[in-house]
Amino acid sequence: MQKNELSISLPWGQIDTVLLDMDGTLLDLHFDNHFWLEYLPFHYSKKHSISLDESKKQLEKLSSEVKGTLNWYCLDYWQDKLEIDIVKLKEDTDDKIDFRPNVINFLDYLKSKNKRIILATNAHPKAIELKLLRADFSEYFAELSSSHDLGYPKEERKYWEILIKQYQIDPKRSLFIDDSLSVLDAASEFGIAYVLGISTPDSQKPAINCSPYTSIHDFTQLIC
């Protein structure tokens, strides 16, 4: 594989653990954006006999009330709140689940360097299970950790305290990659030594700004 012209040099000798987000980092965020912003609003509008625009407004209001909390990411919460089978609807559109570019190449690279790889996601366990049926990356990971199992979202410091204790992680020798600026802030403020953003989490949308963090658009940028 040719080295990416926008390669980012990391001190791999000082990194033991690589913590990776799932949606928007390993997997194309297009699936989730399409589901939550288009597919679910369509079904919600049918259920309540309202326009699609009104459906989107109502769902956006409900979403804003819990954004940044575990409930925002919880499929059970939304299933109860909306009285809609969220998991079934996700299964109906699972053909859109796909890896971001060169994810497997990067995981192979990390494996060749004997790095410990841990999934650190806010995704609900049922969402992880569904996505692994379409894009299975589990063989590369020492642990598949959902914030729902830890009791706090990645936006909160308590999450990081529990994560490093439970999995015996040295934050000073860890790399974390995520597409959410608020999560990157939380990881950096906690003390994760190396923090990188993803500039193109959704293949169907323009690049996002991860400043002040260095960001990548393709994992080949990290392969030396």
C-alpha positions, 0 to 999 in steps of 0.5 A: 500500500502506498503511503498517503501524501497527507500522512500523520506521524504518530509515536507508535512506540509510545502507544500501547492502546488504541481506543476507537469509536464506531459510528463515524470512525470505523463505520460510515455515519451515513447509515445513522444519519439517514436512519435518524434524520430521514427514515425514522421521521418518515415512519413517525409522520405516518404513525401520527398522521403529520407532515414529514417536516412536522415529524422532523421538528418534533423528533428534533425537539425530543432529541435536543432534550436528551442530547449528550446523555445516555438516553440520546444513544439508547435504542430502548429509550427511543423505542419506549418514548416513540412507541416504535420498533426502532431495532426493526426499522434499523434492520430494514435499512441495514444495507447502508451499514458499511466501513469507512475507507481502509478501516480493515487495513488500519486494523491489520496495521495495528495488529501487526504492531501488537497494539491493544485495540478497544472499541469505545462507543456510545452506541447501544449494545443492540446497535453494535450487534446489528452492525457486526452482522453487516461489518464485523470487525470484532476479531481485531478488538480486545474489548467491545465497550459500550458506554451503556455498560459503564453507565455514562456517555463518553462526553462525561469524565466519569466514563473515562475514569471507569473505562481506564480502571475497568480495562487497565488502560494507561491514558498516557500511552493511549490513542483515541479516535472519534468524530465527535468534538465534544467527545474529543474534548472530554478525552483530551481533558481527561488526559488521553495522550493522543487524540485524533478526529475524523473529518469525513464521518459521513461519506455523503456529507462535506468534511467537518471541522475537528479543530483544535484536534488533528483530523484524518479523512482516511486511515491510510494517513496513519499507516507508516 
